[in-house]
Amino acid sequence: MSEKLIPFFDYPSIFKRYESEFVNIFCDVGTRGAYILQKDLAEFEENLARFLGVKHAVGVADGTNALIVGLQSCGIADGDEVIIASHTYVATAAAIKSCGATPILADIGHDNLICPKSVEQKITDKTKAIMPTQLNGRCSNMDRICSLASEYGLDVFEDSAQALGAKFKGKNAGTFGRFGTFSFYPAKVLGCFGDGGAIVTNDHETAAKIRLLRDHGRNENGEVVDWGTNNRLDNLQAAFLNFRLKNYHEDMKHRRDVASIYDLAFRGHPSIYPPCGPSDGDHYDVYQNYEMAAENRNELIQYLDSFNIKSIVQWAGTPLHQFESLGFENENHLELQRTNWFFERCLMLPLNMSVTLDDARVVAKKVLDFYS
Ligand SMILES: *Cc1c(COP(=O)(O)O)cnc(C)c1O
């Protein structure tokens, strides 16, 4: 193990990258005593909305609560069904469940994202919305999702926790439907130093409802005009995020450059199924993760590990329908064919701001060595 360690994710590096700037921000916010619902949060919400080209952005506690508040603001409740991708974080489904509604799983397509054909098969008279997960920093084909939704009279919501800055036909992930959500968990493309999240919407009424829901139902005068709870993004985290958002273009470029090295090495290989390219057709991908499928996946992971290269399988290797405790019906096991195929082969290679282009070349070479 004399090789240089290439960790899957290096948490201390987030702080070290801009240490003095972060310390200055902390001193500034602390000196002002500006902790809850202060100007740094308002500025971040404005900057995030401008970055995404959307009318409203509202900071909330985290990406899971962003989903819950978004669903509540649209009246999703008991008896409703919301269709989601089978390859997503448990939070996507749990948010629906916590509103009293039922998450319905659709299979993934060859882009590893929700498959519109499978969505159509899952629509019933209880279906209220389609909520694709814009996974790994790639936006689904929203033309097909949105036209299905309008054909059946459904809402579109987006779990874009992993896709800040990803685009489809020049439009940002999170801005296609009634609301979209983001997570600022430290390892996310735009991370803070703890939990954080946001909801974005172009709908004025939905935005107003979300603002009430996240702060005890209180309006600008402090009067309680609705039921709500505490679901606020810390002002201090917002201040850090504001700074990081300014440099975010640089981050997206680096992620895409690393992905291009992997893509160039793997495309056309008989045993490796790389994800779609950094800019294929209508898509602009930001690579929250570089997730691919590969034959002999478990042996490949061990081989890379023997060279000190750390790769992992998303969701610890288990898609939602395979967690017995969640109670997804048996039939899903058979229907979700592509998901089942993918989870026997998928893994994620190191791709983040501390992975250099040279690191990526080393990783790509070791992957190719494994098969030769
Ligand atoms: C991270 C993530 C969430 C949840 O975000 P938190 O901020 O951790 O609550 C939801 N959905 C997806 C797809 C995610 O990757």
The ligand as a Tripos MOL2 file, in Angstrom:
@<TRIPOS>MOLECULE
LIG
   15    15     1     0     0
SMALL
NO_CHARGES

@<TRIPOS>ATOM
      1 C1        -28.7070   14.1700    0.1150 C.3       1 LIG1
      2 C2        -29.9850   13.8440   -0.4990 C.ar      1 LIG1
      3 C3        -31.2220   14.1610    0.1050 C.ar      1 LIG1
      4 C4        -31.3450   14.6530    1.5110 C.3       1 LIG1
      5 O1        -30.6260   15.7650    1.8450 O.3       1 LIG1
      6 P1        -30.1920   16.0390    3.3680 P.3       1 LIG1
      7 O2        -29.7040   17.4420    3.3290 O.co2     1 LIG1
      8 O3        -29.1350   15.0500    3.7250 O.co2     1 LIG1
      9 O4        -31.4090   15.8880    4.2150 O.co2     1 LIG1
     10 C5        -32.3870   13.8910   -0.5860 C.ar      1 LIG1
     11 N1        -32.3550   13.3310   -1.8090 N.ar      1 LIG1
     12 C6        -31.2030   13.0010   -2.4140 C.ar      1 LIG1
     13 C7        -31.2390   12.4090   -3.7790 C.3       1 LIG1
     14 C8        -29.9800   13.2320   -1.7760 C.ar      1 LIG1
     15 O5        -28.8440   12.8640   -2.3920 O.3       1 LIG1
@<TRIPOS>BOND
     1     1     2 1
     2     2     3 ar
     3     2    14 ar
     4     3     4 1
     5     3    10 ar
     6     4     5 1
     7     5     6 1
     8     6     7 2
     9     6     8 1
    10     6     9 1
    11    10    11 ar
    12    11    12 ar
    13    12    13 1
    14    12    14 ar
    15    14    15 1
@<TRIPOS>SUBSTRUCTURE
     1 LIG1         1 GROUP 0 **** ****
